[in-house]
Amino acid sequence: MVYVLPAIARSATKLVSSPDISQYAHRAWTASVCSKDNDLPTDHVTALYRDRTGRLWASSLNELCQLQPGMPRCFSDPAGESYDIAEDATGTLLLAPRQPMRFLAPNGKVGDHLMRVAGKKVEAACFLRDREDGLWIGTAAQGLVHIHEGRVDTFTKNDGLSSNDIASIYEDREGSIWVTTFDGLDRFRKLAIPSITSRQGLSSDHITSVLNDRDGSIWIGTYDGLNRLRENKLEVFGQHRELPQDNVFSLFQTSKGRLLVNSNGLAWLENGRIIPISAAGREDIFAIVEDSRGDLWPLSHNDGLIHLSSSGSLLQSSRRRHSTSLPADLRMIQGGTAYGYPREMGSLASSRMEKL
């Protein structure tokens, strides 16, 4: 199941796969719309998280809600909304509101975490739990915090970090930690920080996305072109290389290794060539997932959920218009799909999309 939420969401949508037997075995998709009018306890969702015990959590305006299992239940959080959720080593839920980090106490109360950096409460903006069970905390103005086996390390501009304001954190297949900031991109390898910015040849310091290719390349999307880092060499792709625009909003690699670039329109990137997908030439695609058959499901502000074949041919579009900002979260959970828009969720049943 995949959950996709807008940055300012007032609902969440889930698509679940169900068997549909015919001459060939395949999956049919069934989606349900959840809002405060039915089974969603809130109309404002900003982050989703599946904890180690299998419980599904959602952050909302002034609430932290447990959606699964059983009946939803919510815990009051007067501080407002959080943009990421994680767990510490004891299983305590942590919340990132870009203000002092919050936590859910055993008594069901949400309060400020006691952790401090340089004498100040940690203003958490995002989290990452790495493969070695270390917890990375990106902060709004205090740099990056790493917690592992009881040791706490903090990294700031004084240590070579490109900025103390962290936007997101990503771990690649080699175990390197990539940190996007509003002034560049940093890579942590054995706790060393080689910064990659425009001074090293990056096309822009405004990083939008990072993807680790199977060939070992690191693809970096920015507001001014697409960059490939390979063997410590940077190559820049821009409109002169047939990108629809210089702005690269997201990157996606299929299960077969094909690379999709969203640059106000989808395009394949193969052998250094940009191949636009005419069937998906929309300018507002902000999320993509792939199902078990290899079909692609881009999500568009104007056209809703779009169904493409593995080659990029258009199979179906919900053709529904929405006005919402970029998604805040995307989750793959148990092989299905979910997407969210303000105030409602969409539905996809068998081969038909509909609003519930």
N, C-alpha and C positions, 0 to 999 in steps of 0.2 A: 504494500500500500504506500502511496506517496502523498505527502501533505505539502501543499504550496500555499504560502500566505503572502499577501501584499504587505508592504511596509506599514501601512495604516489599514489594517484589515478589520472588518466587522463581521466576519464569518470565516468558515473554513470548509473546504469541500474534500470529500474522499471518494476515490474510485477504487473499488475492490474487484479483483478478477474472480470469475466463476467459470466452471467448466461448461462448455457447450459442445455436445457430441454431434458430429455429422460424419461425412465420409472421411474427413481428416480431423485429427485431434487438434484443437486450438482453444484459445481462451476468449471469452466474451467479457466485456467490461460493464460493470454496474456501478453507477455513482449515485450518491445521495447528497442532498443539500442539507446542511446543518446550520441553523441559526438560532437565535434566542427564541424564535417562535416555536421551535420543536425541541430537539434534544441537545442543543449546544447551550451551556449555561451562560454564555456571554456573546455579544455581537462585536467584540473588539479583541482580536487575537494578534499578538506580535511575535511569538516564538513558540516552537514545539520541541519536546524532548522526550525520548524513551529511556527510562532509567534502567539500571542493571537488573531490577526485578521484573521488568516488563511493563511497568506503569507508564501511561502516556500523559504528559503534562503540557499545559498551555499557559502562557503568560498573557494576561489581559490588563485592561485599564483598572488599576487598583485591586487586582485579584490574581492569584495563582490557582489554576484549576487542574484537578486530576480528572481526565476524561475517560480513561480506561485503567483497570477493568471495573465492571459494575457501574452503578449510577454515578454520574459526574458529581463532584463536590469541589467547592472553592474555598480558598483561604484569603482573608482580607490582606491587602498590601497597600497601605495608605500612601506609600512613596510614589505610586504611579505604575508605569509599565516597564517591563524589561525586554531586552532585545536578544538575549541568549540565556540558556539554562545549562547547568552542568552539575556534577557531583564532586564532592571532595573524597578523600580516601576512606572516610567513614560512611559514605552514602548520603550525607547531608546535601540537600539541593541548594545550589548557589544560583543567584540571579544577577544579571548584568544590566542595570538601568542607565549606564553612563553617569551614574552618581555613586555614592558609597555602596559597595557590594552588599546585597541582601542574602538572607538564608531562611530556610523553613525549619523552625525549631520542632522538636518532638511533640510539643504541646499544640502544634498547629498554628503558632504565631509566626508571622514574617517580620524580621527585624534586620537592623544593620549588622553586618559581619564585623568582628573585632579586629580582623587583620589590618595591619597598617604598613605603609611604605613611607620611609623618611618622616615618621611621626604622624602621617595623615592616613585616614581611612582610604582603602583601595577603591578607586572609582572605576569599576569594571565595565568594559564595553563589549567584550567577546571572550569566548573560552575555546580551548582545544584540549582534549584528552588524547595524548599520543600513545603509540604502540607500546611504550615502556611504562605506561600508566602514570606518566607525569602530567601534571595539569599546568597549562599555559593560560595566563590571564592577560588579555590586552586591556589597557586602561585608556581613559579619555585624555589624560595629560601627564601620567606618571611612568610612561614607558611600558615595558613587558615584564611580567612576573612569571617565574618558573618554579613549581613546587614538585619535588620528587623525593620520596623516602625521608620525609621530615626536613629536607633542606630547602630553603627559599633563596632564590637568586633573582635579582632585579637588573634589568638592562635599560639604559636610557641613552639619549644623544651623547652623553659624556663617554659612553662605552662604544660609540660608533653607530648606534641605531639612527636611522634616517629621520625619525621623528618620535616624540613621546606620545603622540596621539595615534592610537592603533585602530585600524578599521576592521581587519580580519586576520585569521591565522589558519594555515593549511599545512598538512604533512604529506610529503610525496612518498613514492614507493621506496625510496632509498632511506627514508627516515629523516630527511632534512625537514626543518621547520621553516616555512615561508611566512613572512609577516608583511602585510600591506599596510602602509601608512598614507597620510595625506601629503607626504614629501618623498615617497619612494618605496622600494621593495627591499626587504632584508632577508637573508638566508642564514639559518642557524645550522651549523654542522659541528657536532661535538662542542656546542656552546661557543662557537666562533661566529662573528657577525660580518660577513663580507657584504657591504651595502651595494645595491645596484640602483643607480639613479641616472638622471640625464647626464651627469658628469662622466659616467662610465659608458654612455652611448645609448641609454634607454630613450625611446622616442618621446616619452612624457613621464613626469613624476606622479601623475594622477593614475593610479593603478585600479583597474576595474575587475580583473580576473586573472587567475593563474591555473595552468594545467600542466601536469607531468605526462608527456608523451611516452609511448611504449619504447621508442628508440632512444630514450634518455634525454630528449630535449625538454626544456621548460618553455612553455608558451606563456607570454605575458600580454594581456590585453590592456590597453590604455585609452585615454581620451584622444590620443593622437597617433594611432597606428597599432599594429600587432608586432610583437617582438619574439624572436626565438633565441634562447640561450642554449648553446650547445658547445661543449668542450671549451667553456669560458669565453666564447665568442658570441657577440650579439648581431643578429640580422633583423632589419626592420622591414615590415610589410605595411604599405599605406595605399592610398588611392592609386598611386602610380603602379601598384601591383594588382589592380582591379578589385580591390575591396570596395564594397558598396559605399562606404564612408570611412573616414579615418577613425571615428569613434568605434571601439570594440567593446560591446557590453557584456558578452559572455562567451565561454568556450565550452565545447562538449566533445567527448570522444566516444564513439559507439563501441559496442562489444567486439566488432571486427577491426577496430583500430582506426576507423575513418574520423577525421577531425572536422567538426562543424564550427564555423565562426559566425557569431551574430553581430553584424555591423549595420544596424538599420536594415536588415534583410539577411537571410541565411545563405551561407555559401560553404561548399566543401573546400578544404585545403589539401591538395594532393600533389606531391612532388614539386612543391614550391609554386604551384599554380592555384589561382583562385577560380572556382567554378560556381557561379551563382545558382541557387535553386529557385527557378522561376515560379514553381508552384507555391513556394513559401516566401514570396517577396515582400511580406509585410514589414513595416518599419518599426513595429512595436512588440516584437517577441521578446519576452523577458525570462523564460524558463523552458527547459527541454528535458524530457525523460524518455527512456527507451523501455519497451515492454519485452516480454520473454520471446516474442517472435522476431524481434529486431525492428519493429515499427517504431517510429518516432512520434512524440506527442509534444509539440511546441505549444506554449501558452501565450496568447496575445491579448493586449489590452482591448483592441478593437474587434477581433474576430473570435475571442474566447479560446476554447481548446481546439487545436488543429491536429488532424490525424494524417501522418505522412508514411508512405512505405519506406522500407529500408534504403531505397535508392533516392528518396526525396520526393516522390510523386504524391500529389495531393489525393487523399482518399476521402476526407470529410472535414468539415469545419462547422463548429456550432454557430458561427456567424452572429454572435451576440456582442454587443458593444458595452464596454465598461470604462469608467474613468477612475483609475487608481494608480498609485505610484508603484515603484519597483517592489518585488516580493521581498519579504523579510526572511523567509525560511522555505526549505524544500527537503522533504524527508521520504526515503524509500523504506516502507515498512511492510514486510510479508508479501512482496510481489505485486502490490496494487498501486493505485495512483490517487492523489487527492489534490484539489486546487481550490483556491479561495478568492473571493471578491468582496468588496464592501457590502455588507448587509445581506448577503446570500451565498449559497453554494450551488454549483451546477450539477447536472445529472447526466450520466452516460449509461444507458441500458442497452444491452446487446450491441447493435450497430447504430443506435439512435441516441443523440444528445438532447437533453431537455432540462428545463428549469423545474425544480420541485418547490 
